[in-house]
């Protein structure tokens, strides 16, 4: 299993999602955040599970889906580290935010 890391930006996205949903439905917000975290943990367990978006010098940028959200992560070259780069709503153009 790879080491799972979250960038500060990814954590900020996750907090924004939590706040937005919790304003109307706190239990739903907790469920969504827990689901996103579980998907990120799945990426750490199986680093190649996500769809490959591009190859970068550090490794591969990959994506997993959870509901209306896309979880972008960097699978480092040797797959020992999976770094969550961001959590994006499906309506966003994630290419504007990724390396």
Biopython code that builds the backbone (N, CA, C, O; Angstrom):
import numpy as np
from Bio.PDB.StructureBuilder import StructureBuilder

atoms = [
    (1, "UNK", "N", (0.842, -1.185, 0.000)),
    (1, "UNK", "CA", (0.000, 0.000, 0.000)),
    (1, "UNK", "C", (0.883, 1.243, 0.000)),
    (1, "UNK", "O", (1.858, 1.332, 0.747)),
    (2, "UNK", "N", (0.528, 2.185, -0.841)),
    (2, "UNK", "CA", (1.285, 3.428, -0.945)),
    (2, "UNK", "C", (0.969, 4.352, 0.231)),
    (2, "UNK", "O", (-0.090, 4.259, 0.852)),
    (3, "UNK", "N", (1.903, 5.228, 0.515)),
    (3, "UNK", "CA", (1.653, 6.269, 1.513)),
    (3, "UNK", "C", (0.701, 7.293, 0.899)),
    (3, "UNK", "O", (0.910, 7.741, -0.229)),
    (4, "UNK", "N", (-0.333, 7.656, 1.634)),
    (4, "UNK", "CA", (-1.317, 8.626, 1.155)),
    (4, "UNK", "C", (-0.993, 9.998, 1.721)),
    (4, "UNK", "O", (-0.861, 10.171, 2.932)),
    (5, "UNK", "N", (-0.867, 10.972, 0.824)),
    (5, "UNK", "CA", (-0.628, 12.357, 1.228)),
    (5, "UNK", "C", (-1.690, 13.245, 0.583)),
    (5, "UNK", "O", (-2.183, 12.959, -0.507)),
    (6, "UNK", "N", (-2.025, 14.316, 1.274)),
    (6, "UNK", "CA", (-2.970, 15.311, 0.755)),
    (6, "UNK", "C", (-2.235, 16.638, 0.633)),
    (6, "UNK", "O", (-1.565, 17.058, 1.576)),
    (7, "UNK", "N", (-2.346, 17.301, -0.505)),
    (7, "UNK", "CA", (-1.787, 18.643, -0.618)),
    (7, "UNK", "C", (-2.671, 19.603, 0.180)),
    (7, "UNK", "O", (-3.833, 19.309, 0.459)),
    (8, "UNK", "N", (-2.107, 20.741, 0.536)),
    (8, "UNK", "CA", (-2.890, 21.758, 1.252)),
    (8, "UNK", "C", (-4.073, 22.200, 0.394)),
    (8, "UNK", "O", (-5.161, 22.454, 0.912)),
    (9, "UNK", "N", (-3.859, 22.291, -0.908)),
    (9, "UNK", "CA", (-4.940, 22.700, -1.811)),
    (9, "UNK", "C", (-6.063, 21.658, -1.830)),
    (9, "UNK", "O", (-7.241, 22.018, -1.833)),
    (10, "UNK", "N", (-5.707, 20.386, -1.844)),
    (10, "UNK", "CA", (-6.728, 19.328, -1.838)),
    (10, "UNK", "C", (-7.537, 19.367, -0.549)),
    (10, "UNK", "O", (-8.756, 19.198, -0.573)),
    (11, "UNK", "N", (-6.868, 19.588, 0.571)),
    (11, "UNK", "CA", (-7.583, 19.688, 1.848)),
    (11, "UNK", "C", (-8.510, 20.903, 1.863)),
    (11, "UNK", "O", (-9.608, 20.849, 2.418)),
    (12, "UNK", "N", (-8.060, 21.992, 1.252)),
    (12, "UNK", "CA", (-8.909, 23.188, 1.177)),
    (12, "UNK", "C", (-10.156, 22.913, 0.334)),
    (12, "UNK", "O", (-11.253, 23.332, 0.702)),
    (13, "UNK", "N", (-9.999, 22.213, -0.794)),
    (13, "UNK", "CA", (-11.154, 21.837, -1.621)),
    (13, "UNK", "C", (-12.123, 20.984, -0.802)),
    (13, "UNK", "O", (-13.333, 21.206, -0.831)),
    (14, "UNK", "N", (-11.584, 20.011, -0.077)),
    (14, "UNK", "CA", (-12.424, 19.109, 0.713)),
    (14, "UNK", "C", (-13.186, 19.885, 1.791)),
    (14, "UNK", "O", (-14.370, 19.635, 2.017)),
    (15, "UNK", "N", (-12.515, 20.813, 2.447)),
    (15, "UNK", "CA", (-13.178, 21.641, 3.463)),
    (15, "UNK", "C", (-14.273, 22.509, 2.844)),
    (15, "UNK", "O", (-15.337, 22.689, 3.437)),
    (16, "UNK", "N", (-14.009, 23.044, 1.656)),
    (16, "UNK", "CA", (-15.025, 23.856, 0.967)),
    (16, "UNK", "C", (-16.258, 23.024, 0.622)),
    (16, "UNK", "O", (-17.387, 23.485, 0.784)),
    (17, "UNK", "N", (-16.042, 21.809, 0.151)),
    (17, "UNK", "CA", (-17.155, 20.905, -0.167)),
    (17, "UNK", "C", (-17.955, 20.621, 1.093)),
    (17, "UNK", "O", (-19.185, 20.664, 1.081)),
    (18, "UNK", "N", (-17.253, 20.333, 2.174)),
    (18, "UNK", "CA", (-17.916, 20.040, 3.447)),
    (18, "UNK", "C", (-18.765, 21.226, 3.908)),
    (18, "UNK", "O", (-19.929, 21.052, 4.270)),
    (19, "UNK", "N", (-18.193, 22.421, 3.897)),
    (19, "UNK", "CA", (-18.926, 23.617, 4.332)),
    (19, "UNK", "C", (-20.152, 23.881, 3.465)),
    (19, "UNK", "O", (-21.225, 24.203, 3.974)),
    (20, "UNK", "N", (-19.986, 23.743, 2.164)),
    (20, "UNK", "CA", (-21.079, 24.025, 1.234)),
    (20, "UNK", "C", (-22.262, 23.085, 1.474)),
    (20, "UNK", "O", (-23.404, 23.535, 1.571)),
    (21, "UNK", "N", (-21.992, 21.790, 1.570)),
    (21, "UNK", "CA", (-23.073, 20.822, 1.768)),
    (21, "UNK", "C", (-23.642, 20.937, 3.181)),
    (21, "UNK", "O", (-24.855, 20.847, 3.373)),
    (22, "UNK", "N", (-22.772, 21.134, 4.167)),
    (22, "UNK", "CA", (-23.211, 21.196, 5.571)),
    (22, "UNK", "C", (-24.132, 22.377, 5.842)),
    (22, "UNK", "O", (-24.919, 22.339, 6.788)),
    (23, "UNK", "N", (-24.049, 23.414, 5.038)),
    (23, "UNK", "CA", (-24.932, 24.568, 5.230)),
    (23, "UNK", "C", (-26.398, 24.155, 5.129)),
    (23, "UNK", "O", (-27.257, 24.752, 5.778)),
    (24, "UNK", "N", (-26.684, 23.143, 4.323)),
    (24, "UNK", "CA", (-28.057, 22.652, 4.161)),
    (24, "UNK", "C", (-28.306, 21.314, 4.847)),
    (24, "UNK", "O", (-29.412, 21.046, 5.317)),
    (25, "UNK", "N", (-27.260, 20.467, 4.903)),
    (25, "UNK", "CA", (-27.472, 19.109, 5.379)),
    (25, "UNK", "C", (-26.176, 18.538, 5.970)),
    (25, "UNK", "O", (-25.428, 17.866, 5.259)),
    (26, "UNK", "N", (-25.896, 18.790, 7.256)),
    (26, "UNK", "CA", (-24.655, 18.309, 7.862)),
    (26, "UNK", "C", (-24.433, 16.796, 7.745)),
    (26, "UNK", "O", (-23.306, 16.384, 7.469)),
    (27, "UNK", "N", (-25.453, 15.950, 7.941)),
    (27, "UNK", "CA", (-25.197, 14.509, 7.781)),
    (27, "UNK", "C", (-24.776, 14.136, 6.349)),
    (27, "UNK", "O", (-23.927, 13.264, 6.158)),
    (28, "UNK", "N", (-25.362, 14.789, 5.363)),
    (28, "UNK", "CA", (-24.976, 14.518, 3.974)),
    (28, "UNK", "C", (-23.539, 14.963, 3.725)),
    (28, "UNK", "O", (-22.796, 14.291, 3.009)),
    (29, "UNK", "N", (-23.146, 16.085, 4.308)),
    (29, "UNK", "CA", (-21.777, 16.575, 4.152)),
    (29, "UNK", "C", (-20.787, 15.569, 4.717)),
    (29, "UNK", "O", (-19.770, 15.275, 4.089)),
    (30, "UNK", "N", (-21.079, 15.044, 5.893)),
    (30, "UNK", "CA", (-20.197, 14.046, 6.509)),
    (30, "UNK", "C", (-20.099, 12.804, 5.632)),
    (30, "UNK", "O", (-19.020, 12.232, 5.481)),
    (31, "UNK", "N", (-21.216, 12.389, 5.060)),
    (31, "UNK", "CA", (-21.230, 11.200, 4.202)),
    (31, "UNK", "C", (-20.389, 11.419, 2.947)),
    (31, "UNK", "O", (-19.629, 10.537, 2.546)),
    (32, "UNK", "N", (-20.520, 12.586, 2.331)),
    (32, "UNK", "CA", (-19.753, 12.884, 1.123)),
    (32, "UNK", "C", (-18.262, 12.943, 1.438)),
    (32, "UNK", "O", (-17.456, 12.346, 0.723)),
    (33, "UNK", "N", (-17.892, 13.646, 2.487)),
    (33, "UNK", "CA", (-16.475, 13.755, 2.848)),
    (33, "UNK", "C", (-15.905, 12.381, 3.186)),
    (33, "UNK", "O", (-14.802, 12.048, 2.752)),
    (34, "UNK", "N", (-16.639, 11.583, 3.953)),
    (34, "UNK", "CA", (-16.176, 10.226, 4.274)),
    (34, "UNK", "C", (-15.994, 9.395, 3.006)),
    (34, "UNK", "O", (-15.035, 8.630, 2.897)),
    (35, "UNK", "N", (-16.906, 9.540, 2.053)),
    (35, "UNK", "CA", (-16.801, 8.801, 0.799)),
    (35, "UNK", "C", (-15.598, 9.213, -0.024)),
    (35, "UNK", "O", (-14.928, 8.369, -0.620)),
    (36, "UNK", "N", (-15.321, 10.503, -0.059)),
    (36, "UNK", "CA", (-14.159, 11.000, -0.791)),
    (36, "UNK", "C", (-12.876, 10.484, -0.151)),
    (36, "UNK", "O", (-11.962, 10.047, -0.851)),
    (37, "UNK", "N", (-12.807, 10.532, 1.166)),
    (37, "UNK", "CA", (-11.619, 10.039, 1.873)),
    (37, "UNK", "C", (-11.445, 8.540, 1.623)),
    (37, "UNK", "O", (-10.323, 8.074, 1.422)),
    (38, "UNK", "N", (-12.532, 7.789, 1.634)),
    (38, "UNK", "CA", (-12.457, 6.343, 1.376)),
    (38, "UNK", "C", (-11.932, 6.070, -0.035)),
    (38, "UNK", "O", (-11.140, 5.149, -0.229)),
    (39, "UNK", "N", (-12.363, 6.855, -1.010)),
    (39, "UNK", "CA", (-11.865, 6.691, -2.383)),
    (39, "UNK", "C", (-10.379, 7.010, -2.458)),
    (39, "UNK", "O", (-9.630, 6.333, -3.163)),
    (40, "UNK", "N", (-9.946, 8.045, -1.729)),
    (40, "UNK", "CA", (-8.525, 8.389, -1.701)),
    (40, "UNK", "C", (-7.719, 7.246, -1.091)),
    (40, "UNK", "O", (-6.631, 6.925, -1.569)),
    (41, "UNK", "N", (-8.248, 6.639, -0.047)),
    (41, "UNK", "CA", (-7.573, 5.497, 0.572)),
    (41, "UNK", "C", (-7.508, 4.310, -0.387)),
    (41, "UNK", "O", (-6.538, 3.552, -0.371)),
    (42, "UNK", "N", (-8.528, 4.147, -1.214)),
    (42, "UNK", "CA", (-8.520, 3.093, -2.227)),
    (42, "UNK", "C", (-7.398, 3.336, -3.236)),
    (42, "UNK", "O", (-6.741, 2.393, -3.677)),
    (43, "UNK", "N", (-7.182, 4.596, -3.597)),
    (43, "UNK", "CA", (-6.089, 4.935, -4.513)),
    (43, "UNK", "C", (-4.739, 4.605, -3.892)),
    (43, "UNK", "O", (-3.819, 4.193, -4.598)),
    (44, "UNK", "N", (-4.610, 4.780, -2.581)),
    (44, "UNK", "CA", (-3.359, 4.427, -1.913)),
    (44, "UNK", "C", (-3.159, 2.912, -1.905)),
    (44, "UNK", "O", (-2.034, 2.424, -2.013)),
    (45, "UNK", "N", (-4.250, 2.185, -1.777)),
    (45, "UNK", "CA", (-4.164, 0.723, -1.772)),
    (45, "UNK", "C", (-3.892, 0.172, -3.172)),
    (45, "UNK", "O", (-3.156, -0.802, -3.332)),
    (46, "UNK", "N", (-4.490, 0.799, -4.179)),
    (46, "UNK", "CA", (-4.332, 0.375, -5.572)),
    (46, "UNK", "C", (-3.993, 1.602, -6.426)),
    (46, "UNK", "O", (-4.882, 2.162, -7.068)),
    (47, "UNK", "N", (-2.722, 2.032, -6.446)),
    (47, "UNK", "CA", (-2.348, 3.294, -7.094)),
    (47, "UNK", "C", (-2.710, 3.412, -8.576)),
    (47, "UNK", "O", (-2.848, 4.524, -9.086)),
    (48, "UNK", "N", (-2.865, 2.297, -9.267)),
    (48, "UNK", "CA", (-3.181, 2.348, -10.695)),
    (48, "UNK", "C", (-4.678, 2.326, -10.983)),
    (48, "UNK", "O", (-5.073, 2.262, -12.147)),
    (49, "UNK", "N", (-5.516, 2.377, -9.959)),
    (49, "UNK", "CA", (-6.960, 2.221, -10.142)),
    (49, "UNK", "C", (-7.601, 3.364, -10.926)),
    (49, "UNK", "O", (-8.564, 3.140, -11.660)),
    (50, "UNK", "N", (-7.097, 4.552, -10.785)),
    (50, "UNK", "CA", (-7.713, 5.704, -11.443)),
    (50, "UNK", "C", (-7.368, 5.806, -12.920)),
    (50, "UNK", "O", (-6.411, 5.193, -13.393)),
    (51, "UNK", "N", (-8.151, 6.578, -13.628)),
    (51, "UNK", "CA", (-7.900, 6.848, -15.044)),
    (51, "UNK", "C", (-6.691, 7.769, -15.166)),
    (51, "UNK", "O", (-6.614, 8.798, -14.496)),
    (52, "UNK", "N", (-5.751, 7.392, -16.023)),
    (52, "UNK", "CA", (-4.559, 8.227, -16.203)),
    (52, "UNK", "C", (-4.918, 9.441, -17.054)),
    (52, "UNK", "O", (-5.431, 9.308, -18.165)),
    (53, "UNK", "N", (-4.640, 10.627, -16.513)),
    (53, "UNK", "CA", (-4.899, 11.873, -17.235)),
    (53, "UNK", "C", (-3.686, 12.327, -18.025)),
    (53, "UNK", "O", (-3.800, 12.768, -19.169)),
    (54, "UNK", "N", (-2.520, 12.213, -17.396)),
    (54, "UNK", "CA", (-1.289, 12.638, -18.062)),
    (54, "UNK", "C", (-0.079, 12.112, -17.303)),
    (54, "UNK", "O", (-0.161, 11.725, -16.137)),
    (55, "UNK", "N", (1.040, 12.114, -18.004)),
    (55, "UNK", "CA", (2.316, 11.745, -17.401)),
    (55, "UNK", "C", (3.088, 13.036, -17.162)),
    (55, "UNK", "O", (3.191, 13.885, -18.047)),
    (56, "UNK", "N", (3.629, 13.174, -15.951)),
    (56, "UNK", "CA", (4.437, 14.331, -15.580)),
    (56, "UNK", "C", (5.780, 13.810, -15.080)),
    (56, "UNK", "O", (5.897, 12.617, -14.803)),
    (57, "UNK", "N", (6.790, 14.656, -14.956)),
    (57, "UNK", "CA", (8.098, 14.170, -14.510)),
    (57, "UNK", "C", (8.061, 13.391, -13.186)),
    (57, "UNK", "O", (8.854, 12.470, -12.990)),
    (58, "UNK", "N", (7.145, 13.757, -12.280)),
    (58, "UNK", "CA", (7.077, 13.095, -10.973)),
    (58, "UNK", "C", (6.347, 11.760, -11.017)),
    (58, "UNK", "O", (6.462, 10.966, -10.084)),
    (59, "UNK", "N", (5.598, 11.500, -12.086)),
    (59, "UNK", "CA", (4.825, 10.259, -12.173)),
    (59, "UNK", "C", (3.612, 10.437, -13.076)),
    (59, "UNK", "O", (3.710, 11.015, -14.158)),
    (60, "UNK", "N", (2.472, 9.936, -12.621)),
    (60, "UNK", "CA", (1.239, 10.022, -13.405)),
    (60, "UNK", "C", (0.154, 10.743, -12.621)),
    (60, "UNK", "O", (-0.048, 10.478, -11.436)),
    (61, "UNK", "N", (-0.539, 11.652, -13.285)),
    (61, "UNK", "CA", (-1.714, 12.282, -12.692)),
    (61, "UNK", "C", (-2.896, 11.406, -13.084)),
    (61, "UNK", "O", (-3.134, 11.151, -14.264)),
    (62, "UNK", "N", (-3.635, 10.950, -12.070)),
    (62, "UNK", "CA", (-4.762, 10.044, -12.275)),
    (62, "UNK", "C", (-6.010, 10.616, -11.621)),
    (62, "UNK", "O", (-5.936, 11.557, -10.830)),
    (63, "UNK", "N", (-7.165, 10.033, -11.963)),
    (63, "UNK", "CA", (-8.422, 10.543, -11.439)),
    (63, "UNK", "C", (-9.350, 9.396, -11.072)),
    (63, "UNK", "O", (-9.452, 8.395, -11.780)),
    (64, "UNK", "N", (-10.030, 9.578, -9.932)),
    (64, "UNK", "CA", (-11.097, 8.679, -9.492)),
    (64, "UNK", "C", (-12.380, 9.476, -9.368)),
    (64, "UNK", "O", (-12.352, 10.681, -9.115)),
    (65, "UNK", "N", (-13.494, 8.807, -9.546)),
    (65, "UNK", "CA", (-14.793, 9.458, -9.399)),
    (65, "UNK", "C", (-15.450, 9.053, -8.089)),
    (65, "UNK", "O", (-15.353, 7.908, -7.645)),
    (66, "UNK", "N", (-16.123, 10.028, -7.483)),
    (66, "UNK", "CA", (-16.990, 9.748, -6.338)),
    (66, "UNK", "C", (-18.209, 10.650, -6.474)),
    (66, "UNK", "O", (-18.119, 11.858, -6.254)),
    (67, "UNK", "N", (-19.329, 10.075, -6.830)),
    (67, "UNK", "CA", (-20.535, 10.879, -7.031)),
    (67, "UNK", "C", (-20.295, 11.953, -8.076)),
    (67, "UNK", "O", (-19.875, 11.655, -9.194)),
    (68, "UNK", "N", (-20.560, 13.197, -7.715)),
    (68, "UNK", "CA", (-20.367, 14.320, -8.636)),
    (68, "UNK", "C", (-18.948, 14.878, -8.571)),
    (68, "UNK", "O", (-18.665, 15.908, -9.183)),
    (69, "UNK", "N", (-18.067, 14.225, -7.850)),
    (69, "UNK", "CA", (-16.725, 14.755, -7.616)),
    (69, "UNK", "C", (-15.657, 13.913, -8.295)),
    (69, "UNK", "O", (-15.801, 12.703, -8.473)),
    (70, "UNK", "N", (-14.574, 14.599, -8.670)),
    (70, "UNK", "CA", (-13.408, 13.938, -9.246)),
    (70, "UNK", "C", (-12.237, 14.162, -8.298)),
    (70, "UNK", "O", (-11.968, 15.284, -7.869)),
    (71, "UNK", "N", (-11.565, 13.097, -7.990)),
    (71, "UNK", "CA", (-10.416, 13.136, -7.092)),
    (71, "UNK", "C", (-9.174, 12.968, -7.960)),
    (71, "UNK", "O", (-8.954, 11.904, -8.539)),
    (72, "UNK", "N", (-8.368, 14.012, -8.047)),
    (72, "UNK", "CA", (-7.146, 13.961, -8.841)),
    (72, "UNK", "C", (-5.983, 13.639, -7.915)),
    (72, "UNK", "O", (-5.850, 14.216, -6.836)),
    (73, "UNK", "N", (-5.143, 12.707, -8.355)),
    (73, "UNK", "CA", (-3.996, 12.348, -7.531)),
    (73, "UNK", "C", (-2.764, 12.094, -8.384)),
    (73, "UNK", "O", (-2.853, 11.776, -9.570)),
    (74, "UNK", "N", (-1.617, 12.243, -7.745)),
    (74, "UNK", "CA", (-0.336, 11.974, -8.381)),
    (74, "UNK", "C", (0.152, 10.625, -7.888)),
    (74, "UNK", "O", (0.375, 10.425, -6.694)),
    (75, "UNK", "N", (0.314, 9.709, -8.821)),
    (75, "UNK", "CA", (0.913, 8.410, -8.513)),
    (75, "UNK", "C", (2.389, 8.577, -8.828)),
    (75, "UNK", "O", (2.788, 8.636, -9.991)),
    (76, "UNK", "N", (3.185, 8.653, -7.787)),
    (76, "UNK", "CA", (4.624, 8.861, -7.978)),
    (76, "UNK", "C", (5.215, 7.667, -8.720)),
    (76, "UNK", "O", (4.659, 6.570, -8.680)),
    (77, "UNK", "N", (6.323, 7.876, -9.385)),
    (77, "UNK", "CA", (6.920, 6.887, -10.275)),
    (77, "UNK", "C", (6.973, 5.465, -9.765)),
    (77, "UNK", "O", (6.650, 4.533, -10.502)),
    (78, "UNK", "N", (7.376, 5.276, -8.517)),
    (78, "UNK", "CA", (7.492, 3.913, -7.985)),
    (78, "UNK", "C", (6.226, 3.465, -7.262)),
    (78, "UNK", "O", (6.200, 2.379, -6.683)),
    (79, "UNK", "N", (5.192, 4.274, -7.286)),
    (79, "UNK", "CA", (3.887, 3.992, -6.658)),
    (79, "UNK", "C", (3.976, 3.836, -5.145)),
    (79, "UNK", "O", (3.067, 3.276, -4.532)),
    (80, "UNK", "N", (5.060, 4.323, -4.526)),
    (80, "UNK", "CA", (5.175, 4.265, -3.071)),
    (80, "UNK", "C", (4.398, 5.401, -2.411)),
    (80, "UNK", "O", (4.072, 5.336, -1.226)),
    (81, "UNK", "N", (4.104, 6.442, -3.190)),
    (81, "UNK", "CA", (3.377, 7.601, -2.661)),
    (81, "UNK", "C", (2.238, 7.958, -3.614)),
    (81, "UNK", "O", (2.425, 8.037, -4.828)),
    (82, "UNK", "N", (1.063, 8.171, -3.042)),
    (82, "UNK", "CA", (-0.089, 8.699, -3.767)),
    (82, "UNK", "C", (-0.426, 10.026, -3.102)),
    (82, "UNK", "O", (-0.705, 10.081, -1.905)),
    (83, "UNK", "N", (-0.396, 11.091, -3.891)),
    (83, "UNK", "CA", (-0.635, 12.431, -3.362)),
    (83, "UNK", "C", (-1.923, 12.995, -3.958)),
    (83, "UNK", "O", (-2.027, 13.170, -5.172)),
    (84, "UNK", "N", (-2.894, 13.277, -3.108)),
    (84, "UNK", "CA", (-4.154, 13.845, -3.570)),
    (84, "UNK", "C", (-3.908, 15.309, -3.928)),
    (84, "UNK", "O", (-3.484, 16.104, -3.090)),
    (85, "UNK", "N", (-4.180, 15.646, -5.180)),
    (85, "UNK", "CA", (-3.928, 16.994, -5.682)),
    (85, "UNK", "C", (-5.133, 17.911, -5.545)),
    (85, "UNK", "O", (-4.985, 19.119, -5.358)),
    (86, "UNK", "N", (-6.327, 17.332, -5.637)),
    (86, "UNK", "CA", (-7.528, 18.145, -5.544)),
    (86, "UNK", "C", (-8.778, 17.292, -5.628)),
    (86, "UNK", "O", (-8.750, 16.160, -6.112)),
    (87, "UNK", "N", (-9.875, 17.858, -5.147)),
    (87, "UNK", "CA", (-11.197, 17.228, -5.233)),
    (87, "UNK", "C", (-12.089, 18.251, -5.914)),
    (87, "UNK", "O", (-12.317, 19.338, -5.382)),
    (88, "UNK", "N", (-12.593, 17.903, -7.088)),
    (88, "UNK", "CA", (-13.268, 18.868, -7.943)),
    (88, "UNK", "C", (-14.684, 18.422, -8.272)),
    (88, "UNK", "O", (-14.935, 17.241, -8.513)),
    (89, "UNK", "N", (-15.595, 19.368, -8.278)),
    (89, "UNK", "CA", (-16.947, 19.066, -8.742)),
    (89, "UNK", "C", (-16.871, 18.758, -10.236)),
    (89, "UNK", "O", (-16.062, 19.339, -10.958)),
    (90, "UNK", "N", (-17.706, 17.855, -10.681)),
    (90, "UNK", "CA", (-17.690, 17.429, -12.074)),
    (90, "UNK", "C", (-17.895, 18.540, -13.083)),
    (90, "UNK", "O", (-17.494, 18.398, -14.238)),
    (91, "UNK", "N", (-18.511, 19.647, -12.678)),
    (91, "UNK", "CA", (-18.756, 20.760, -13.599)),
    (91, "UNK", "C", (-17.503, 21.595, -13.861)),
    (91, "UNK", "O", (-17.474, 22.378, -14.810)),
    (92, "UNK", "N", (-16.474, 21.440, -13.038)),
    (92, "UNK", "CA", (-15.256, 22.240, -13.198)),
    (92, "UNK", "C", (-14.329, 21.640, -14.247)),
    (92, "UNK", "O", (-14.292, 20.424, -14.433)),
    (93, "UNK", "N", (-13.591, 22.489, -14.922)),
    (93, "UNK", "CA", (-12.545, 22.054, -15.841)),
    (93, "UNK", "C", (-11.285, 21.832, -15.009)),
    (93, "UNK", "O", (-10.559, 22.778, -14.704)),
    (94, "UNK", "N", (-11.034, 20.579, -14.648)),
    (94, "UNK", "CA", (-9.920, 20.314, -13.735)),
    (94, "UNK", "C", (-8.568, 20.602, -14.357)),
    (94, "UNK", "O", (-7.591, 20.787, -13.632)),
    (95, "UNK", "N", (-8.482, 20.647, -15.673)),
    (95, "UNK", "CA", (-7.203, 20.938, -16.314)),
    (95, "UNK", "C", (-6.683, 22.321, -15.941)),
    (95, "UNK", "O", (-5.482, 22.577, -16.036)),
    (96, "UNK", "N", (-7.569, 23.206, -15.522)),
    (96, "UNK", "CA", (-7.137, 24.538, -15.086)),
    (96, "UNK", "C", (-6.401, 24.479, -13.749)),
    (96, "UNK", "O", (-5.681, 25.415, -13.400)),
    (97, "UNK", "N", (-6.574, 23.397, -13.000)),
    (97, "UNK", "CA", (-6.051, 23.313, -11.641)),
    (97, "UNK", "C", (-4.923, 22.296, -11.470)),
    (97, "UNK", "O", (-4.289, 22.251, -10.416)),
    (98, "UNK", "N", (-4.670, 21.491, -12.483)),
    (98, "UNK", "CA", (-3.690, 20.414, -12.348)),
    (98, "UNK", "C", (-2.403, 20.716, -13.094)),
    (98, "UNK", "O", (-2.387, 21.487, -14.054)),
    (99, "UNK", "N", (-1.309, 20.084, -12.627)),
    (99, "UNK", "CA", (-0.027, 20.274, -13.328)),
    (99, "UNK", "C", (-0.050, 19.636, -14.707)),
    (99, "UNK", "O", (0.942, 19.700, -15.433)),
]
sb = StructureBuilder()
sb.init_structure("model")
sb.init_model(0)
sb.init_chain("A")
sb.init_seg("    ")
for serial, (resi, resn, name, xyz) in enumerate(atoms, 1):
    if name == "N":
        sb.init_residue(resn, " ", resi, " ")
    sb.init_atom(name, np.array(xyz, "f"), 0.0, 1.0, " ", f" {name:<3s}", serial, name[0])
structure = sb.get_structure()
